[in-house]
Amino acid sequence: MAAHALGLSEELAQELMGSSIYRAMKEGIPTMPRRSRRWFGEMEEIAATFESLGLTPSMFLGAAEMYRLVGKTPLGDPTSRGLGPTFDATIEAVVEELGRE
């Protein structure tokens, strides 16, 4: 999403092409929006648990903020397990929402 917002999508894709990380992103990101409105709360709960143990909650609070941002887009509306948006449509919707904030 950051690469897209910065106009660096092609460069990032070239760097990651063929890697398991790239495949996981392309397959996983389009399925995430429909769960984002639930997951941000779960990430906050994990953060609180980590903090209560003296561990940093920062990573999970950051994930919660990303899920909250995605949940603000129309892509966060569907809850079915059917076909979701494409990878590119997902990235574009989130970057568009980011521009509104």
All heavy atoms as an XYZ file, in Angstrom:
769
protein
N       0.826     -1.179      0.000
C       0.000      0.000      0.000
C       0.873      1.247      0.000
O       0.587      2.196     -0.715
C      -0.935     -0.016      1.198
C      -1.945     -1.141      1.122
S      -2.874     -1.315      2.639
C      -3.495     -2.961      2.399
N       1.922      1.207      0.787
C       2.844      2.341      0.814
C       3.540      2.486     -0.529
O       3.687      3.601     -1.041
C       3.870      2.173      1.926
N       3.952      1.372     -1.121
C       4.619      1.429     -2.423
C       3.679      2.025     -3.467
O       4.094      2.855     -4.281
C       5.082      0.037     -2.848
N       2.415      1.634     -3.432
C       1.439      2.171     -4.386
C       1.257      3.673     -4.170
O       1.269      4.445     -5.120
C       0.105      1.445     -4.243
C      -0.928      1.895     -5.223
N      -0.968      1.411     -6.502
C      -1.920      2.803     -5.105
C      -1.975      1.998     -7.143
N      -2.558      2.845     -6.317
N       1.109      4.075     -2.916
C       0.919      5.497     -2.601
C       2.119      6.333     -3.031
O       1.974      7.503     -3.386
C       0.657      5.679     -1.108
N       3.301      5.734     -3.010
C       4.526      6.433     -3.402
C       4.860      6.281     -4.881
O       5.878      6.793     -5.339
C       5.704      5.925     -2.567
C       5.631      6.245     -1.076
C       6.692      5.456     -0.313
C       5.801      7.733     -0.850
N       4.007      5.554     -5.620
C       4.264      5.336     -7.043
C       5.383      4.337     -7.306
O       6.035      4.395     -8.345
N       5.593      3.418     -6.374
C       6.693      2.460     -6.484
C       6.218      1.012     -6.582
O       6.984      0.085     -6.324
C       7.639      2.606     -5.291
C       8.302      3.969     -5.138
C       9.017      4.074     -3.802
C       9.266      4.213     -6.289
N       4.976      0.792     -6.977
C       4.424     -0.563     -7.040
C       5.212     -1.471     -7.958
O       5.487     -2.631     -7.621
C       2.968     -0.532     -7.499
O       2.172      0.127     -6.560
N       5.539     -0.970     -9.125
C       6.275     -1.791    -10.096
C       7.650     -2.190     -9.569
O       8.084     -3.330     -9.726
C       6.398     -1.065    -11.437
C       5.086     -0.893    -12.168
C       4.417     -2.222    -12.487
O       5.117     -3.170    -12.909
O       3.189     -2.315    -12.298
N       8.317     -1.248     -8.940
C       9.650     -1.537     -8.396
C       9.573     -2.595     -7.293
O      10.404     -3.507     -7.246
C      10.313     -0.258     -7.862
C      10.711      0.720     -8.937
C       9.579      1.619     -9.427
O       8.405      1.417     -9.042
O       9.868      2.531    -10.205
N       8.579     -2.481     -6.428
C       8.419     -3.463     -5.359
C       8.079     -4.830     -5.941
O       8.645     -5.847     -5.521
C       7.333     -3.031     -4.368
C       7.089     -4.001     -3.217
C       8.343     -4.173     -2.352
C       5.911     -3.534     -2.376
N       7.182     -4.851     -6.909
C       6.816     -6.124     -7.538
C       8.040     -6.777     -8.177
O       8.233     -7.992     -8.048
C       5.724     -5.900     -8.580
N       8.873     -6.008     -8.839
C      10.085     -6.554     -9.455
C      11.034     -7.117     -8.399
O      11.655     -8.159     -8.603
C      10.804     -5.481    -10.283
C      10.090     -5.112    -11.555
C       9.953     -6.295    -12.494
O      10.870     -7.088    -12.663
N       8.777     -6.427    -13.095
N      11.135     -6.417     -7.286
C      12.025     -6.857     -6.205
C      11.549     -8.167     -5.580
O      12.350     -9.027     -5.234
C      12.106     -5.761     -5.132
C      13.071     -6.049     -4.030
C      14.530     -5.977     -4.445
O      14.851     -5.251     -5.399
O      15.339     -6.654     -3.797
N      10.231     -8.316     -5.430
C       9.674     -9.476     -4.743
C       9.222    -10.602     -5.669
O       8.895    -11.687     -5.197
C       8.485     -9.044     -3.881
C       8.783     -8.054     -2.761
C       7.494     -7.650     -2.064
C       9.766     -8.644     -1.770
N       9.182    -10.345     -6.971
C       8.663    -11.303     -7.938
C       9.265    -12.690     -7.737
O      10.459    -12.842     -7.595
C       8.952    -10.826     -9.364
C       8.196    -11.588    -10.437
S       6.417    -11.275    -10.423
C       6.332     -9.568    -10.853
N       8.387    -13.684     -7.696
C       8.830    -15.061     -7.576
C       9.067    -15.529     -6.149
O       9.245    -16.713     -5.906
N       9.032    -14.614     -5.192
C       9.279    -14.998     -3.805
C       7.983    -15.482     -3.151
O       6.881    -15.163     -3.587
C       9.849    -13.825     -3.007
O       8.847    -12.849     -2.795
N       8.131    -16.238     -2.092
C       6.957    -16.704     -1.353
C       6.229    -15.523     -0.699
O       5.008    -15.562     -0.536
C       7.356    -17.746     -0.312
O       8.262    -17.196      0.619
N       6.951    -14.483     -0.345
C       6.329    -13.285      0.243
C       5.387    -12.642     -0.779
O       4.264    -12.278     -0.453
C       7.400    -12.272      0.699
C       8.192    -12.833      1.873
C       6.782    -10.927      1.060
C       9.410    -12.014      2.250
N       5.847    -12.525     -2.007
C       5.034    -11.910     -3.056
C       3.770    -12.731     -3.304
O       2.664    -12.184     -3.387
C       5.852    -11.755     -4.331
C       5.165    -10.977     -5.408
C       4.989     -9.606     -5.289
C       4.696    -11.603     -6.559
C       4.363     -8.879     -6.282
C       4.072    -10.880     -7.564
C       3.900     -9.524     -7.414
O       3.275     -8.799     -8.395
N       3.919    -14.047     -3.389
C       2.756    -14.912     -3.607
C       1.774    -14.790     -2.441
O       0.567    -14.712     -2.651
C       3.197    -16.360     -3.799
C       3.778    -16.636     -5.169
C       3.990    -18.122     -5.421
N       4.911    -18.741     -4.462
C       6.234    -18.688     -4.550
N       6.802    -18.064     -5.554
N       6.993    -19.277     -3.639
N       2.289    -14.772     -1.229
C       1.417    -14.653     -0.054
C       0.667    -13.325     -0.058
O      -0.526    -13.280      0.283
C       2.235    -14.801      1.221
N       1.334    -12.248     -0.445
C       0.681    -10.940     -0.522
C      -0.421    -10.960     -1.574
O      -1.537    -10.501     -1.315
C       1.695     -9.845     -0.873
C       2.552     -9.420      0.269
S       3.793     -8.114     -0.089
C       3.433     -7.507     -1.698
N      -0.100    -11.460     -2.750
C      -1.069    -11.461     -3.856
C      -2.296    -12.305     -3.529
O      -3.404    -11.981     -3.940
C      -0.420    -11.975     -5.148
C       0.652    -11.084     -5.719
C       0.103     -9.837     -6.332
C      -0.321    -10.059     -7.748
N      -0.630     -8.845     -8.468
N      -2.098    -13.387     -2.793
C      -3.216    -14.258     -2.437
C      -3.938    -13.797     -1.175
O      -5.159    -13.895     -1.093
C      -2.709    -15.690     -2.229
C      -2.210    -16.334     -3.504
C      -1.509    -17.667     -3.253
O      -1.592    -18.194     -2.128
O      -0.865    -18.168     -4.199
N      -3.209    -13.286     -0.200
C      -3.796    -12.969      1.095
C      -4.450    -11.615      1.203
O      -5.502    -11.483      1.846
N      -3.862    -10.612      0.603
C      -4.389     -9.249      0.757
C      -5.831     -9.121      0.269
O      -6.650     -8.517      0.962
C      -3.441     -8.211      0.125
C      -2.208     -8.067      1.027
C      -4.134     -6.868     -0.089
C      -1.140     -7.151      0.501
N      -6.219     -9.707     -0.872
C      -7.618     -9.569     -1.295
C      -8.628    -10.244     -0.367
O      -9.801     -9.886     -0.376
C      -7.636    -10.228     -2.680
C      -6.240    -10.091     -3.170
C      -5.394    -10.273     -1.942
N      -8.210    -11.193      0.456
C      -9.155    -11.854      1.364
C      -9.272    -11.137      2.701
O     -10.167    -11.438      3.475
C      -8.726    -13.312      1.629
O      -7.519    -13.330      2.390
C      -8.539    -14.088      0.341
N      -8.393    -10.197      2.960
C      -8.324     -9.540      4.256
C      -9.406     -8.490      4.510
O      -9.900     -8.402      5.635
C      -6.928     -8.934      4.427
C      -6.708     -8.226      5.731
S      -6.943     -6.456      5.607
C      -5.632     -5.983      4.529
N      -9.831     -7.692      3.543
C     -10.769     -6.609      3.862
C     -12.050     -7.058      4.545
O     -12.530     -6.389      5.453
C     -11.065     -5.972      2.506
C      -9.835     -6.221      1.714
C      -9.386     -7.600      2.146
N     -12.606     -8.178      4.144
C     -13.880     -8.607      4.730
C     -13.749     -9.008      6.202
O     -14.730     -9.141      6.893
C     -14.501     -9.727      3.913
C     -13.691    -10.989      3.889
C     -14.415    -12.068      3.076
N     -13.550    -13.186      2.837
C     -13.144    -13.591      1.652
N     -13.555    -12.958      0.565
N     -12.352    -14.625      1.519
N     -12.514     -9.220      6.666
C     -12.276     -9.564      8.070
C     -11.732     -8.380      8.876
O     -11.611     -8.452     10.090
C     -11.261    -10.707      8.145
C     -11.734    -11.968      7.490
C     -10.662    -13.046      7.646
N     -10.923    -14.142      6.748
C     -10.256    -14.388      5.631
N      -9.261    -13.621      5.261
N     -10.561    -15.419      4.875
N     -11.401     -7.301      8.200
C     -10.668     -6.198      8.827
C     -11.407     -5.562      9.997
O     -10.783     -5.177     10.979
C     -10.322     -5.132      7.787
O     -11.503     -4.600      7.214
N     -12.709     -5.475      9.920
C     -13.470     -4.821     10.993
C     -13.500     -5.661     12.269
O     -13.751     -5.141     13.340
C     -14.874     -4.497     10.514
C     -14.841     -3.425      9.432
C     -16.196     -3.096      8.911
N     -16.059     -2.171      7.797
C     -17.007     -1.927      6.925
N     -18.176     -2.528      7.046
N     -16.800     -1.094      5.937
N     -13.276     -6.933     12.136
C     -13.182     -7.794     13.312
C     -11.746     -7.861     13.814
O     -11.490     -7.852     15.010
C     -13.672     -9.206     12.964
C     -13.641    -10.154     14.145
C     -14.029    -11.569     13.758
N     -12.883    -12.243     13.183
C     -12.891    -12.944     12.065
N     -13.992    -13.054     11.358
N     -11.815    -13.526     11.608
N     -10.814     -7.918     12.889
C      -9.420     -8.132     13.261
C      -8.791     -6.956     13.996
O      -7.881     -7.150     14.780
C      -8.589     -8.483     12.028
C      -8.762     -9.910     11.578
C      -9.500    -10.887     12.187
C      -8.182    -10.508     10.444
N      -9.412    -12.053     11.488
C      -8.612    -11.848     10.399
C      -7.336    -10.042      9.433
C      -8.218    -12.730      9.406
C      -6.951    -10.921      8.439
C      -7.384    -12.250      8.430
N      -9.255     -5.730     13.753
C      -8.588     -4.626     14.451
C      -8.795     -4.751     15.957
O      -7.889     -4.498     16.735
C      -8.974     -3.238     13.903
C     -10.278     -2.675     14.375
C     -10.368     -2.030     15.595
C     -11.402     -2.765     13.582
C     -11.569     -1.494     16.023
C     -12.602     -2.226     13.996
C     -12.695     -1.595     15.225
N      -9.966     -5.194     16.376
C     -10.207     -5.397     17.793
C      -9.368     -6.539     18.366
O      -8.866     -6.457     19.494
N      -9.206     -7.582     17.581
C      -8.379     -8.709     18.022
C      -6.920     -8.285     18.182
O      -6.240     -8.710     19.125
C      -8.516     -9.865     17.038
C      -9.907    -10.485     17.069
C     -10.109    -11.575     16.036
O      -9.127    -12.008     15.392
O     -11.265    -12.003     15.873
N      -6.443     -7.451     17.277
C      -5.062     -6.973     17.376
C      -4.881     -6.109     18.619
O      -3.858     -6.183     19.301
C      -4.661     -6.168     16.129
C      -4.575     -6.982     14.857
S      -3.321     -8.271     14.909
C      -4.354     -9.731     14.987
N      -5.896     -5.296     18.946
C      -5.823     -4.479     20.160
C      -5.813     -5.343     21.422
O      -5.109     -5.037     22.383
C      -6.984     -3.485     20.188
C      -6.835     -2.407     19.131
C      -8.043     -1.517     18.985
O      -9.159     -1.904     19.394
O      -7.873     -0.415     18.452
N      -6.562     -6.440     21.402
C      -6.553     -7.358     22.541
C      -5.191     -8.028     22.705
O      -4.687     -8.156     23.835
C      -7.635     -8.422     22.360
C      -9.042     -7.896     22.528
C     -10.106     -8.937     22.221
O      -9.780    -10.146     22.132
O     -11.268     -8.552     22.069
N      -4.597     -8.434     21.606
C      -3.265     -9.040     21.674
C      -2.255     -8.015     22.179
O      -1.397     -8.324     23.006
C      -2.846     -9.600     20.303
C      -3.757    -10.768     19.899
C      -1.378    -10.045     20.316
C      -3.599    -11.214     18.455
N      -2.366     -6.773     21.695
C      -1.463     -5.710     22.151
C      -1.568     -5.513     23.659
O      -0.550     -5.382     24.354
C      -1.771     -4.400     21.418
N      -2.791     -5.504     24.166
C      -2.986     -5.328     25.607
C      -2.384     -6.495     26.385
O      -1.781     -6.294     27.454
C      -4.480     -5.188     25.925
N      -2.521     -7.689     25.844
C      -1.934     -8.863     26.494
C      -0.417     -8.744     26.527
O       0.209     -8.971     27.575
C      -2.349    -10.151     25.764
O      -3.780    -10.254     25.804
C      -1.719    -11.375     26.395
N       0.173     -8.381     25.398
C       1.631     -8.215     25.348
C       2.082     -7.151     26.351
O       3.043     -7.355     27.086
C       2.078     -7.836     23.930
C       2.439     -9.009     23.076
C       1.585    -10.087     22.923
C       3.642     -9.033     22.398
C       1.926    -11.174     22.131
C       3.994    -10.108     21.602
C       3.133    -11.184     21.465
N       1.377     -6.033     26.365
C       1.760     -4.939     27.258
C       1.669     -5.373     28.723
O       2.524     -5.032     29.535
C       0.882     -3.720     26.999
C       1.370     -2.471     27.680
C       0.666     -1.237     27.177
O      -0.560     -1.283     26.940
O       1.352     -0.212     27.017
N       0.651     -6.174     29.051
C       0.505     -6.636     30.440
C       1.647     -7.558     30.853
O       1.910     -7.724     32.045
C      -0.837     -7.349     30.631
O      -0.827     -8.640     30.042
N       2.315     -8.145     29.879
C       3.457     -9.019     30.150
C       4.789     -8.282     30.092
O       5.842     -8.884     30.255
C       3.467    -10.170     29.144
C       2.268    -11.122     29.212
C       2.258    -12.065     28.023
C       2.283    -11.886     30.523
N       4.732     -6.984     29.826
C       5.956     -6.205     29.727
C       6.576     -6.244     28.344
O       7.711     -5.806     28.154
N       5.838     -6.766     27.373
C       6.309     -6.810     25.983
C       5.743     -5.621     25.219
O       4.698     -5.081     25.582
C       5.863     -8.116     25.314
C       6.386     -9.394     25.959
C       5.651    -10.608     25.403
C       7.880     -9.521     25.729
N       6.399     -5.242     24.139
C       5.904     -4.100     23.371
C       4.611     -4.453     22.636
O       4.519     -5.494     21.985
C       6.959     -3.592     22.360
O       6.398     -2.457     21.674
C       7.347     -4.650     21.347
N       3.615     -3.567     22.730
C       2.366     -3.770     22.005
C       2.387     -3.127     20.616
O       1.428     -3.248     19.857
C       1.343     -3.061     22.894
C       2.122     -1.912     23.463
C       3.519     -2.463     23.682
N       3.484     -2.469     20.277
C       3.532     -1.605     19.089
C       3.177     -2.316     17.793
O       2.436     -1.778     16.969
C       4.910     -0.964     18.962
O       5.170     -0.163     20.088
N       3.713     -3.504     17.576
C       3.466     -4.213     16.320
C       1.966     -4.477     16.148
O       1.406     -4.267     15.067
C       4.245     -5.521     16.291
C       4.059     -6.305     15.012
S       5.103     -7.770     14.929
C       4.400     -8.774     16.209
N       1.311     -4.901     17.214
C      -0.104     -5.237     17.125
C      -0.987     -3.997     17.046
O      -2.032     -4.022     16.399
C      -0.503     -6.150     18.284
C       0.198     -7.467     18.208
C       1.301     -7.722     19.009
C      -0.198     -8.436     17.298
C       1.975     -8.931     18.921
C       0.463     -9.642     17.201
C       1.558     -9.895     18.017
N      -0.562     -2.906     17.695
C      -1.308     -1.654     17.556
C      -1.201     -1.127     16.135
O      -2.170     -0.590     15.593
C      -0.810     -0.623     18.576
C      -1.133     -0.945     20.031
C      -0.469      0.070     20.956
C      -2.638     -0.994     20.259
N      -0.036     -1.290     15.525
C       0.128     -0.899     14.125
C      -0.745     -1.733     13.206
O      -1.381     -1.207     12.281
N      -0.804     -3.038     13.454
C      -1.672     -3.911     12.658
C      -3.130     -3.508     12.840
O      -3.902     -3.472     11.870
C      -1.457     -5.368     13.052
N      -3.525     -3.172     14.066
C      -4.898     -2.740     14.322
C      -5.232     -1.488     13.520
O      -6.323     -1.389     12.940
C      -5.096     -2.473     15.820
N      -4.303     -0.556     13.455
C      -4.538      0.668     12.676
C      -4.695      0.364     11.189
O      -5.528      0.968     10.508
C      -3.423      1.678     12.909
C      -3.500      2.347     14.268
C      -4.834      3.056     14.488
O      -5.284      3.830     13.618
O      -5.444      2.810     15.545
N      -3.898     -0.560     10.677
C      -4.026     -0.938      9.260
C      -5.379     -1.600      8.999
O      -6.057     -1.285      8.025
C      -2.891     -1.869      8.840
C      -1.534     -1.195      8.779
S      -1.463      0.210      7.628
C      -1.764     -0.606      6.069
N      -5.784     -2.511      9.875
C      -7.091     -3.156      9.707
C      -8.224     -2.148      9.829
O      -9.210     -2.218      9.095
C      -7.280     -4.288     10.717
C      -6.441     -5.497     10.416
C      -5.671     -6.093     11.408
C      -6.408     -6.064      9.149
C      -4.891     -7.213     11.142
C      -5.636     -7.172      8.872
C      -4.884     -7.747      9.868
O      -4.119     -8.855      9.596
N      -8.090     -1.189     10.734
C      -9.107     -0.153     10.879
C      -9.216      0.670      9.589
O     -10.321      0.971      9.122
C      -8.785      0.752     12.071
C      -9.890      1.739     12.389
C      -9.611      2.548     13.647
N      -9.924      1.755     14.833
C      -9.030      1.246     15.675
N      -7.748      1.450     15.505
N      -9.408      0.551     16.720
N      -8.077      1.026      9.009
C      -8.061      1.772      7.751
C      -8.749      0.983      6.643
O      -9.601      1.512      5.929
C      -6.609      2.104      7.348
C      -6.417      2.742      5.982
C      -7.044      4.132      5.947
C      -4.938      2.807      5.640
N      -8.408     -0.282      6.509
C      -9.020     -1.128      5.474
C     -10.518     -1.262      5.730
O     -11.317     -1.229      4.793
C      -8.334     -2.509      5.426
C      -9.068     -3.452      4.494
C      -6.876     -2.367      4.998
N     -10.901     -1.385      6.988
C     -12.316     -1.517      7.330
C     -13.148     -0.299      6.995
O     -14.365     -0.401      6.873
N     -12.521      0.843      6.822
C     -13.239      2.062      6.442
C     -13.620      2.064      4.963
O     -14.473      2.845      4.556
C     -12.379      3.298      6.727
C     -12.222      3.590      8.193
C     -11.349      4.821      8.379
C     -11.114      5.130      9.833
N     -10.229      6.298     10.004
N     -12.993      1.207      4.175
C     -13.292      1.161      2.743
C     -14.536      0.316      2.505
O     -14.913     -0.500      3.352
C     -12.125      0.546      1.936
O     -12.077     -0.871      2.167
C     -10.790      1.196      2.290
N     -15.191      0.474      1.358
C     -16.333     -0.382      1.031
C     -15.953     -1.869      0.965
O     -16.818     -2.723      1.096
C     -16.777      0.123     -0.341
C     -16.249      1.510     -0.435
C     -14.985      1.532      0.371
N     -14.683     -2.162      0.780
C     -14.259     -3.559      0.709
C     -14.431     -4.260      2.048
O     -14.437     -5.490      2.104
C     -12.794     -3.658      0.274
C     -12.461     -3.103     -1.105
C     -10.974     -3.219     -1.372
C     -13.260     -3.807     -2.181
N     -14.566     -3.522      3.133
C     -14.766     -4.113      4.442
C     -16.198     -4.577      4.674
O     -16.473     -5.248      5.658
N     -17.120     -4.268      3.756
C     -18.526     -4.611      3.934
C     -18.837     -6.104      3.798
O     -19.525     -6.654      4.629
C     -19.406     -3.819      2.967
C     -19.413     -2.333      3.289
O     -19.060     -1.953      4.421
O     -19.757     -1.555      2.390
N     -18.372     -6.788      2.749
C     -18.751     -8.202      2.584
C     -18.197     -9.079      3.701
O     -17.106     -8.842      4.211
C     -18.117     -8.610      1.253
C     -17.768     -7.354      0.566
C     -17.555     -6.325      1.649
N     -18.973    -10.077      4.061
C     -18.514    -11.024      5.079
C     -18.473    -12.444      4.536
O     -18.086    -13.360      5.231
C     -19.431    -10.983      6.308
O     -20.764    -11.254      5.897
C     -19.356     -9.645      7.009
N     -18.865    -12.639      3.300
C     -18.893    -13.991      2.737
C     -17.491    -14.476      2.413
O     -16.538    -13.703      2.372
C     -19.735    -14.011      1.460
O     -19.037    -13.370      0.416
N     -17.396    -15.748      2.173
C     -16.120    -16.341      1.797
C     -15.981    -16.428      0.284
O     -15.074    -17.056     -0.217
C     -15.971    -17.717      2.419
C     -15.885    -17.667      3.916
C     -15.688    -19.046      4.484
N     -15.735    -18.980      5.923
C     -14.693    -19.213      6.699
N     -13.546    -19.561      6.185
N     -14.807    -19.119      7.993
N     -16.890    -15.809     -0.438
C     -16.839    -15.830     -1.897
C     -15.656    -15.040     -2.420
O     -14.802    -14.587     -1.670
N     -15.644    -14.866     -3.709
C     -14.559    -14.128     -4.337
C     -14.512    -12.707     -3.811
O     -15.530    -12.033     -3.723
C     -14.734    -14.097     -5.854
C     -14.440    -15.390     -6.591
C     -14.752    -15.224     -8.074
C     -13.000    -15.812     -6.402
N     -13.344    -12.280     -3.477
C     -13.145    -10.923     -3.016
C     -12.606    -10.074     -4.149
O     -12.549    -10.504     -5.296
N     -12.179     -8.874     -3.822
C     -11.604     -7.990     -4.838
C     -10.242     -8.520     -5.282
O      -9.648     -9.368     -4.625
C     -11.448     -6.671     -4.084
C     -11.276     -7.090     -2.661
C     -12.138     -8.308     -2.492
N      -9.747     -7.986     -6.358
C      -8.403     -8.354     -6.802
C      -7.374     -7.690     -5.891
O      -7.690     -6.769     -5.133
C      -8.139     -7.877     -8.249
O      -8.161     -6.439     -8.261
C      -9.158     -8.448     -9.227
N      -6.160     -8.148     -5.988
C      -5.052     -7.549     -5.234
C      -4.967     -6.060     -5.546
O      -4.933     -5.226     -4.642
C      -3.751     -8.265     -5.618
C      -2.516     -7.645     -5.025
C      -2.142     -7.934     -3.721
C      -1.712     -6.792     -5.766
C      -1.004     -7.372     -3.160
C      -0.578     -6.226     -5.226
C      -0.221     -6.523     -3.916
N      -4.945     -5.717     -6.842
C      -4.808     -4.313     -7.240
C      -5.977     -3.459     -6.760
O      -5.791     -2.331     -6.318
C      -4.656     -4.207     -8.759
C      -3.341     -4.779     -9.255
O      -2.352     -4.775     -8.489
O      -3.291     -5.243    -10.410
N      -7.213     -4.003     -6.837
C      -8.385     -3.249     -6.387
C      -8.332     -3.014     -4.881
O      -8.731     -1.953     -4.398
C      -9.666     -3.987     -6.768
N      -7.835     -3.989     -4.148
C      -7.711     -3.848     -2.701
C      -6.732     -2.740     -2.356
O      -7.029     -1.853     -1.544
C      -7.253     -5.173     -2.061
O      -8.174     -6.207     -2.412
C      -7.163     -5.051     -0.552
N      -5.559     -2.783     -2.969
C      -4.536     -1.769     -2.712
C      -5.063     -0.382     -3.076
O      -4.923      0.573     -2.322
C      -3.240     -2.083     -3.492
C      -2.658     -3.434     -3.059
C      -2.234     -0.952     -3.358
C      -2.237     -3.528     -1.623
N      -5.686     -0.283     -4.237
C      -6.207      1.011     -4.701
C      -7.250      1.568     -3.737
O      -7.234      2.755     -3.402
C      -6.816      0.860     -6.096
C      -7.249      2.162     -6.716
C      -6.106      3.118     -6.994
O      -5.008      2.671     -7.382
O      -6.316      4.330     -6.812
N      -8.169      0.732     -3.244
C      -9.214      1.196     -2.328
C      -8.623      1.703     -1.019
O      -9.068      2.721     -0.480
C     -10.205      0.068     -2.060
N      -7.630      1.018     -0.506
C      -7.022      1.427      0.772
C      -6.238      2.719      0.596
O      -6.310      3.624      1.428
C      -6.156      0.307      1.369
C      -5.435      0.775      2.610
C      -7.027     -0.915      1.683
N      -5.493      2.834     -0.492
C      -4.725      4.066     -0.732
C      -5.679      5.243     -0.939
O      -5.415      6.347     -0.459
C      -3.758      3.885     -1.927
C      -3.130      5.192     -2.334
C      -2.682      2.869     -1.566
N      -6.803      5.004     -1.601
C      -7.799      6.062     -1.774
C      -8.342      6.507     -0.412
O      -8.494      7.696     -0.155
C      -8.956      5.551     -2.652
C      -9.971      6.595     -2.987
C     -11.032      6.054     -3.916
O     -10.673      5.453     -4.953
O     -12.232      6.215     -3.595
N      -8.637      5.550      0.459
C      -9.124      5.884      1.808
C      -8.069      6.642      2.582
O      -8.370      7.585      3.306
C      -9.534      4.613      2.558
C     -10.091      4.865      3.937
C     -11.386      5.666      3.920
O     -12.216      5.501      3.008
O     -11.570      6.489      4.853
N      -6.829      6.255      2.435
C      -5.726      6.931      3.113
C      -5.667      8.399      2.701
O      -5.414      9.269      3.531
C      -4.408      6.233      2.771
C      -3.157      6.715      3.456
C      -3.275      6.572      4.958
C      -1.953      5.936      2.946
N      -5.958      8.673      1.435
C      -5.962     10.054      0.942
C      -7.078     10.886      1.534
O      -7.009     12.114      1.529
N      -8.115     10.258      2.043
C      -9.239     10.984      2.642
C      -8.961     11.397      4.072
O      -9.649     12.250      4.608
C     -10.498     10.112      2.632
C     -11.022      9.880      1.271
C     -12.255      9.033      1.341
N     -12.338      8.315      0.068
C     -13.218      7.417     -0.222
N     -14.115      7.076      0.665
N     -13.217      6.829     -1.389
N      -8.013     10.728      4.716
C      -7.754     11.000      6.136
C      -6.907     12.237      6.322
O      -6.187     12.677      5.565
C      -7.086      9.800      6.778
C      -8.042      8.637      6.826
C      -7.606      7.555      7.788
O      -6.481      7.592      8.310
O      -8.414      6.689      8.030
